[in-house]
Amino acid sequence: MHAGAAVAVAVLPSSWPWALATVAGNHLFNAAQALAPAGQLLGPALARLPLSLETRNLVALTFDDGPDPDITPRVLDALDQAGARATFFCIGERVLRHPQLTREILVRGHAVENHSHTHSPLAGFWGPGRWQRDIADAQRAISDATGVEPVFFRPPFGVRTPLLEPALAALGVHCAMWSSRAFDTLSDDAEDVLRRLQPSVRAGSIVLLHDGIALLRRCGSRVVLDVLPRLLQALAHRGLRSIDLRSAIAD
Protein backbone atom coordinates (compact mmCIF):
# COMPACT_ATOMS: atom_id res chain seq x y z
CA MET A 1 0.00 0.00 0.00
CA HIS A 2 2.82 2.38 0.87
CA ALA A 3 4.74 1.53 -2.30
CA GLY A 4 1.64 1.95 -4.46
CA ALA A 5 0.89 5.34 -2.91
CA ALA A 6 4.49 6.47 -3.45
CA VAL A 7 4.40 5.43 -7.14
CA ALA A 8 1.07 7.18 -7.65
CA VAL A 9 2.40 10.44 -6.21
CA ALA A 10 5.62 10.17 -8.25
CA VAL A 11 3.67 9.68 -11.47
CA LEU A 12 0.88 12.13 -10.68
CA PRO A 13 1.84 14.55 -7.88
CA SER A 14 -1.67 15.96 -7.68
CA SER A 15 -2.92 12.55 -6.49
CA TRP A 16 -1.25 12.98 -3.11
CA PRO A 17 -4.53 13.59 -1.18
CA TRP A 18 -5.95 10.30 -2.48
CA ALA A 19 -2.69 8.48 -1.79
CA LEU A 20 -2.52 9.87 1.74
CA ALA A 21 -6.17 9.00 2.41
CA THR A 22 -5.65 5.45 1.14
CA VAL A 23 -2.62 4.87 3.35
CA ALA A 24 -4.34 6.44 6.36
CA GLY A 25 -7.47 4.36 5.77
CA ASN A 26 -5.36 1.21 5.56
CA HIS A 27 -3.70 2.01 8.89
CA LEU A 28 -7.03 2.77 10.54
CA PHE A 29 -8.47 -0.53 9.29
CA ASN A 30 -5.50 -2.48 10.62
CA ALA A 31 -5.65 -0.63 13.95
CA ALA A 32 -9.36 -1.43 14.31
CA GLN A 33 -8.67 -5.12 13.59
CA ALA A 34 -5.77 -5.13 16.04
CA LEU A 35 -8.14 -4.04 18.80
CA ALA A 36 -10.74 -6.72 17.99
CA PRO A 37 -9.66 -9.90 19.86
CA ALA A 38 -12.05 -12.14 17.92
CA GLY A 39 -11.21 -10.64 14.52
CA GLN A 40 -9.88 -13.07 11.90
CA LEU A 41 -8.87 -10.66 9.12
CA LEU A 42 -5.29 -10.31 10.41
CA GLY A 43 -4.92 -14.07 10.66
CA PRO A 44 -6.62 -16.95 12.48
CA ALA A 45 -6.99 -16.41 16.21
CA LEU A 46 -8.57 -18.62 18.86
CA ALA A 47 -10.95 -16.37 20.81
CA ARG A 48 -13.44 -18.96 22.10
CA LEU A 49 -13.34 -22.66 22.90
CA PRO A 50 -14.70 -25.07 20.29
CA LEU A 51 -18.43 -25.75 20.38
CA SER A 52 -17.82 -29.32 21.57
CA LEU A 53 -16.30 -27.90 24.77
CA GLU A 54 -18.84 -25.13 25.12
CA THR A 55 -21.63 -27.72 25.30
CA ARG A 56 -19.75 -29.37 28.18
CA ASN A 57 -19.81 -26.13 30.21
CA LEU A 58 -16.07 -25.55 29.93
CA VAL A 59 -14.21 -22.25 30.01
CA ALA A 60 -10.51 -21.40 29.78
CA LEU A 61 -8.89 -19.13 32.36
CA THR A 62 -5.68 -17.55 31.04
CA PHE A 63 -3.06 -15.44 32.83
CA ASP A 64 -0.67 -13.03 31.13
CA ASP A 65 2.64 -11.34 31.97
CA GLY A 66 4.14 -13.86 34.44
CA PRO A 67 5.69 -15.72 35.95
CA ASP A 68 5.90 -13.56 39.07
CA PRO A 69 7.44 -15.04 42.24
CA ASP A 70 4.99 -13.19 44.49
CA ILE A 71 1.70 -13.56 42.62
CA THR A 72 1.95 -16.72 40.49
CA PRO A 73 2.34 -19.21 43.39
CA ARG A 74 -0.79 -17.81 45.06
CA VAL A 75 -2.70 -17.98 41.80
CA LEU A 76 -1.63 -21.62 41.50
CA ASP A 77 -2.84 -22.29 45.06
CA ALA A 78 -6.26 -20.79 44.30
CA LEU A 79 -6.56 -22.88 41.14
CA ASP A 80 -5.55 -26.03 43.04
CA GLN A 81 -8.16 -25.43 45.72
CA ALA A 82 -10.86 -25.14 43.05
CA GLY A 83 -9.59 -28.08 40.99
CA ALA A 84 -9.29 -25.72 38.00
CA ARG A 85 -6.79 -25.79 35.15
CA ALA A 86 -5.48 -22.68 33.40
CA THR A 87 -3.10 -21.40 30.74
CA PHE A 88 -0.21 -19.09 31.65
CA PHE A 89 1.07 -16.88 28.83
CA CYS A 90 4.59 -16.18 30.05
CA ILE A 91 7.13 -13.56 29.02
CA GLY A 92 10.40 -15.14 27.91
CA GLU A 93 12.66 -12.75 29.83
CA ARG A 94 10.74 -13.50 33.03
CA VAL A 95 10.95 -17.23 32.36
CA LEU A 96 14.75 -16.89 32.19
CA ARG A 97 14.69 -15.20 35.61
CA HIS A 98 12.27 -17.72 37.17
CA PRO A 99 12.71 -21.09 35.41
CA GLN A 100 11.80 -23.15 38.50
CA LEU A 101 8.53 -21.26 38.95
CA THR A 102 7.77 -21.77 35.26
CA ARG A 103 8.31 -25.51 35.69
CA GLU A 104 6.04 -25.49 38.74
CA ILE A 105 3.18 -24.13 36.63
CA LEU A 106 3.48 -27.16 34.38
CA VAL A 107 4.00 -29.66 37.21
CA ARG A 108 0.81 -28.44 38.88
CA GLY A 109 -1.21 -29.33 35.81
CA HIS A 110 -1.40 -26.11 33.83
CA ALA A 111 -0.14 -25.06 30.39
CA VAL A 112 2.69 -22.59 29.75
CA GLU A 113 2.44 -20.67 26.49
CA ASN A 114 4.23 -17.82 24.71
CA HIS A 115 3.57 -14.14 25.49
CA SER A 116 6.63 -12.83 23.61
CA HIS A 117 10.16 -12.56 24.90
CA THR A 118 10.32 -8.85 25.72
CA HIS A 119 6.65 -7.72 25.92
CA SER A 120 7.70 -4.61 24.02
CA PRO A 121 5.20 -1.73 23.68
CA LEU A 122 6.67 -1.23 20.20
CA ALA A 123 5.74 -4.71 18.97
CA GLY A 124 2.94 -3.29 16.83
CA PHE A 125 5.58 -1.60 14.67
CA TRP A 126 7.73 -4.70 14.12
CA GLY A 127 8.25 -6.42 10.79
CA PRO A 128 7.81 -10.19 10.41
CA GLY A 129 11.52 -10.86 11.02
CA ARG A 130 11.53 -9.03 14.34
CA TRP A 131 8.29 -10.74 15.36
CA GLN A 132 9.77 -14.14 14.53
CA ARG A 133 13.00 -13.55 16.46
CA ASP A 134 11.18 -12.38 19.58
CA ILE A 135 8.66 -15.22 19.53
CA ALA A 136 11.41 -17.78 18.85
CA ASP A 137 13.45 -16.46 21.81
CA ALA A 138 10.45 -16.97 24.11
CA GLN A 139 9.80 -20.43 22.63
CA ARG A 140 13.38 -21.38 23.44
CA ALA A 141 13.27 -19.94 26.98
CA ILE A 142 10.02 -21.75 27.84
CA SER A 143 11.11 -25.00 26.22
CA ASP A 144 14.44 -24.96 28.07
CA ALA A 145 12.69 -24.29 31.39
CA THR A 146 9.86 -26.80 31.06
CA GLY A 147 10.84 -29.31 28.39
CA VAL A 148 7.60 -28.48 26.54
CA GLU A 149 7.43 -26.14 23.56
CA PRO A 150 4.47 -23.74 23.46
CA VAL A 151 1.85 -24.13 20.76
CA PHE A 152 0.02 -20.84 21.45
CA PHE A 153 1.12 -17.22 21.30
CA ARG A 154 -0.67 -14.18 22.69
CA PRO A 155 0.74 -10.84 21.47
CA PRO A 156 1.77 -8.16 23.97
CA PHE A 157 -1.20 -5.95 24.84
CA GLY A 158 -3.23 -8.08 22.42
CA VAL A 159 -1.99 -5.99 19.48
CA ARG A 160 -1.84 -7.87 16.17
CA THR A 161 -0.67 -6.60 12.79
CA PRO A 162 -0.73 -8.07 9.26
CA LEU A 163 2.95 -8.95 9.76
CA LEU A 164 2.42 -11.17 12.83
CA GLU A 165 0.76 -14.19 11.22
CA PRO A 166 3.66 -14.91 8.77
CA ALA A 167 5.99 -15.11 11.79
CA LEU A 168 3.62 -17.42 13.67
CA ALA A 169 3.20 -19.64 10.60
CA ALA A 170 6.96 -19.94 10.19
CA LEU A 171 7.26 -21.14 13.80
CA GLY A 172 4.17 -23.35 13.79
CA VAL A 173 2.56 -21.40 16.64
CA HIS A 174 -1.11 -20.37 16.84
CA CYS A 175 -2.53 -17.04 17.98
CA ALA A 176 -4.77 -17.21 21.07
CA MET A 177 -6.81 -14.19 22.13
CA TRP A 178 -9.83 -13.99 24.48
CA SER A 179 -13.57 -13.44 24.65
CA SER A 180 -13.76 -12.05 28.21
CA ARG A 181 -11.32 -9.75 29.96
CA ALA A 182 -11.15 -8.49 33.53
CA PHE A 183 -9.29 -5.19 32.98
CA ASP A 184 -7.50 -6.20 36.16
CA THR A 185 -4.49 -4.05 35.24
CA LEU A 186 -6.64 -0.91 35.24
CA SER A 187 -8.44 -1.23 38.57
CA ASP A 188 -7.48 -2.08 42.14
CA ASP A 189 -11.12 -2.69 43.10
CA ALA A 190 -12.02 -6.39 43.04
CA GLU A 191 -15.73 -5.59 43.10
CA ASP A 192 -15.34 -3.38 40.05
CA VAL A 193 -13.32 -6.01 38.17
CA LEU A 194 -15.82 -8.77 38.94
CA ARG A 195 -18.77 -6.57 38.00
CA ARG A 196 -17.26 -6.01 34.56
CA LEU A 197 -16.02 -9.56 34.06
CA GLN A 198 -18.71 -11.95 35.24
CA PRO A 199 -21.53 -11.02 32.81
CA SER A 200 -19.29 -11.85 29.84
CA VAL A 201 -18.09 -15.24 31.13
CA ARG A 202 -20.14 -18.16 29.88
CA ALA A 203 -19.54 -21.65 28.54
CA GLY A 204 -16.84 -21.49 25.84
CA SER A 205 -15.28 -18.26 27.11
CA ILE A 206 -11.54 -17.65 27.10
CA VAL A 207 -10.93 -15.34 30.06
CA LEU A 208 -8.00 -12.91 30.26
CA LEU A 209 -6.45 -12.18 33.68
CA HIS A 210 -2.93 -11.19 34.75
CA ASP A 211 -0.51 -12.75 37.21
CA GLY A 212 2.57 -10.81 36.17
CA ILE A 213 4.44 -7.57 36.18
CA ALA A 214 1.49 -5.55 34.91
CA LEU A 215 -0.09 -5.96 38.35
CA LEU A 216 2.86 -4.68 40.31
CA ARG A 217 2.03 -1.01 40.15
CA ARG A 218 3.80 1.05 42.78
CA CYS A 219 0.57 2.20 44.45
CA GLY A 220 -1.77 -0.65 43.51
CA SER A 221 -2.98 -3.93 44.96
CA ARG A 222 -2.61 -7.43 43.53
CA VAL A 223 -6.26 -7.40 42.58
CA VAL A 224 -6.17 -10.79 40.85
CA LEU A 225 -5.58 -12.44 44.23
CA ASP A 226 -8.91 -11.04 45.43
CA VAL A 227 -10.74 -11.61 42.16
CA LEU A 228 -9.70 -15.18 41.33
CA PRO A 229 -11.15 -17.10 44.33
CA ARG A 230 -14.48 -15.34 43.95
CA LEU A 231 -14.50 -15.90 40.19
CA LEU A 232 -13.75 -19.62 40.66
CA GLN A 233 -16.56 -19.86 43.20
CA ALA A 234 -18.97 -18.14 40.78
CA LEU A 235 -17.96 -20.52 37.97
CA ALA A 236 -18.56 -23.55 40.18
CA HIS A 237 -21.95 -22.17 41.22
CA ARG A 238 -22.90 -21.89 37.54
CA GLY A 239 -21.62 -25.39 36.73
CA LEU A 240 -18.66 -24.12 34.68
CA ARG A 241 -15.21 -25.72 34.81
CA SER A 242 -11.90 -24.29 33.59
CA ILE A 243 -9.45 -26.21 31.40
CA ASP A 244 -6.21 -25.17 29.74
CA LEU A 245 -6.03 -24.36 26.03
CA ARG A 246 -3.66 -27.23 25.26
CA SER A 247 -6.24 -29.68 26.62
CA ALA A 248 -8.86 -27.99 24.43
CA ILE A 249 -6.77 -28.69 21.34
CA ALA A 250 -6.10 -32.27 22.44
CA ASP A 251 -9.84 -32.75 22.87
C-alpha positions in Angstrom: 0.0 0.0 0.0 2.8 2.4 0.9 4.7 1.5 -2.3 1.6 2.0 -4.5 0.9 5.3 -2.9 4.5 6.5 -3.5 4.4 5.4 -7.1 1.1 7.2 -7.6 2.4 10.4 -6.2 5.6 10.2 -8.2 3.7 9.7 -11.5 0.9 12.1 -10.7 1.8 14.5 -7.9 -1.7 16.0 -7.7 -2.9 12.6 -6.5 -1.3 13.0 -3.1 -4.5 13.6 -1.2 -5.9 10.3 -2.5 -2.7 8.5 -1.8 -2.5 9.9 1.7 -6.2 9.0 2.4 -5.7 5.5 1.1 -2.6 4.9 3.4 -4.3 6.4 6.4 -7.5 4.4 5.8 -5.4 1.2 5.6 -3.7 2.0 8.9 -7.0 2.8 10.5 -8.5 -0.5 9.3 -5.5 -2.5 10.6 -5.7 -0.6 13.9 -9.4 -1.4 14.3 -8.7 -5.1 13.6 -5.8 -5.1 16.0 -8.1 -4.0 18.8 -10.7 -6.7 18.0 -9.7 -9.9 19.9 -12.0 -12.1 17.9 -11.2 -10.6 14.5 -9.9 -13.1 11.9 -8.9 -10.7 9.1 -5.3 -10.3 10.4 -4.9 -14.1 10.7 -6.6 -17.0 12.5 -7.0 -16.4 16.2 -8.6 -18.6 18.9 -10.9 -16.4 20.8 -13.4 -19.0 22.1 -13.3 -22.7 22.9 -14.7 -25.1 20.3 -18.4 -25.8 20.4 -17.8 -29.3 21.6 -16.3 -27.9 24.8 -18.8 -25.1 25.1 -21.6 -27.7 25.3 -19.7 -29.4 28.2 -19.8 -26.1 30.2 -16.1 -25.6 29.9 -14.2 -22.2 30.0 -10.5 -21.4 29.8 -8.9 -19.1 32.4 -5.7 -17.6 31.0 -3.1 -15.4 32.8 -0.7 -13.0 31.1 2.6 -11.3 32.0 4.1 -13.9 34.4 5.7 -15.7 36.0 5.9 -13.6 39.1 7.4 -15.0 42.2 5.0 -13.2 44.5 1.7 -13.6 42.6 2.0 -16.7 40.5 2.3 -19.2 43.4 -0.8 -17.8 45.1 -2.7 -18.0 41.8 -1.6 -21.6 41.5 -2.8 -22.3 45.1 -6.3 -20.8 44.3 -6.6 -22.9 41.1 -5.6 -26.0 43.0 -8.2 -25.4 45.7 -10.9 -25.1 43.0 -9.6 -28.1 41.0 -9.3 -25.7 38.0 -6.8 -25.8 35.1 -5.5 -22.7 33.4 -3.1 -21.4 30.7 -0.2 -19.1 31.7 1.1 -16.9 28.8 4.6 -16.2 30.0 7.1 -13.6 29.0 10.4 -15.1 27.9 12.7 -12.8 29.8 10.7 -13.5 33.0 11.0 -17.2 32.4 14.7 -16.9 32.2 14.7 -15.2 35.6 12.3 -17.7 37.2 12.7 -21.1 35.4 11.8 -23.1 38.5 8.5 -21.3 38.9 7.8 -21.8 35.3 8.3 -25.5 35.7 6.0 -25.5 38.7 3.2 -24.1 36.6 3.5 -27.2 34.4 4.0 -29.7 37.2 0.8 -28.4 38.9 -1.2 -29.3 35.8 -1.4 -26.1 33.8 -0.1 -25.1 30.4 2.7 -22.6 29.7 2.4 -20.7 26.5 4.2 -17.8 24.7 3.6 -14.1 25.5 6.6 -12.8 23.6 10.2 -12.6 24.9 10.3 -8.9 25.7 6.7 -7.7 25.9 7.7 -4.6 24.0 5.2 -1.7 23.7 6.7 -1.2 20.2 5.7 -4.7 19.0 2.9 -3.3 16.8 5.6 -1.6 14.7 7.7 -4.7 14.1 8.2 -6.4 10.8 7.8 -10.2 10.4 11.5 -10.9 11.0 11.5 -9.0 14.3 8.3 -10.7 15.4 9.8 -14.1 14.5 13.0 -13.6 16.5 11.2 -12.4 19.6 8.7 -15.2 19.5 11.4 -17.8 18.9 13.4 -16.5 21.8 10.5 -17.0 24.1 9.8 -20.4 22.6 13.4 -21.4 23.4 13.3 -19.9 27.0 10.0 -21.7 27.8 11.1 -25.0 26.2 14.4 -25.0 28.1 12.7 -24.3 31.4 9.9 -26.8 31.1 10.8 -29.3 28.4 7.6 -28.5 26.5 7.4 -26.1 23.6 4.5 -23.7 23.5 1.8 -24.1 20.8 0.0 -20.8 21.5 1.1 -17.2 21.3 -0.7 -14.2 22.7 0.7 -10.8 21.5 1.8 -8.2 24.0 -1.2 -5.9 24.8 -3.2 -8.1 22.4 -2.0 -6.0 19.5 -1.8 -7.9 16.2 -0.7 -6.6 12.8 -0.7 -8.1 9.3 3.0 -9.0 9.8 2.4 -11.2 12.8 0.8 -14.2 11.2 3.7 -14.9 8.8 6.0 -15.1 11.8 3.6 -17.4 13.7 3.2 -19.6 10.6 7.0 -19.9 10.2 7.3 -21.1 13.8 4.2 -23.4 13.8 2.6 -21.4 16.6 -1.1 -20.4 16.8 -2.5 -17.0 18.0 -4.8 -17.2 21.1 -6.8 -14.2 22.1 -9.8 -14.0 24.5 -13.6 -13.4 24.7 -13.8 -12.0 28.2 -11.3 -9.8 30.0 -11.2 -8.5 33.5 -9.3 -5.2 33.0 -7.5 -6.2 36.2 -4.5 -4.0 35.2 -6.6 -0.9 35.2 -8.4 -1.2 38.6 -7.5 -2.1 42.1 -11.1 -2.7 43.1 -12.0 -6.4 43.0 -15.7 -5.6 43.1 -15.3 -3.4 40.0 -13.3 -6.0 38.2 -15.8 -8.8 38.9 -18.8 -6.6 38.0 -17.3 -6.0 34.6 -16.0 -9.6 34.1 -18.7 -11.9 35.2 -21.5 -11.0 32.8 -19.3 -11.8 29.8 -18.1 -15.2 31.1 -20.1 -18.2 29.9 -19.5 -21.7 28.5 -16.8 -21.5 25.8 -15.3 -18.3 27.1 -11.5 -17.7 27.1 -10.9 -15.3 30.1 -8.0 -12.9 30.3 -6.5 -12.2 33.7 -2.9 -11.2 34.7 -0.5 -12.8 37.2 2.6 -10.8 36.2 4.4 -7.6 36.2 1.5 -5.5 34.9 -0.1 -6.0 38.3 2.9 -4.7 40.3 2.0 -1.0 40.1 3.8 1.0 42.8 0.6 2.2 44.4 -1.8 -0.6 43.5 -3.0 -3.9 45.0 -2.6 -7.4 43.5 -6.3 -7.4 42.6 -6.2 -10.8 40.8 -5.6 -12.4 44.2 -8.9 -11.0 45.4 -10.7 -11.6 42.2 -9.7 -15.2 41.3 -11.2 -17.1 44.3 -14.5 -15.3 43.9 -14.5 -15.9 40.2 -13.8 -19.6 40.7 -16.6 -19.9 43.2 -19.0 -18.1 40.8 -18.0 -20.5 38.0 -18.6 -23.5 40.2 -22.0 -22.2 41.2 -22.9 -21.9 37.5 -21.6 -25.4 36.7 -18.7 -24.1 34.7 -15.2 -25.7 34.8 -11.9 -24.3 33.6 -9.5 -26.2 31.4 -6.2 -25.2 29.7 -6.0 -24.4 26.0 -3.7 -27.2 25.3 -6.2 -29.7 26.6 -8.9 -28.0 24.4 -6.8 -28.7 21.3 -6.1 -32.3 22.4 -9.8 -32.7 22.9 
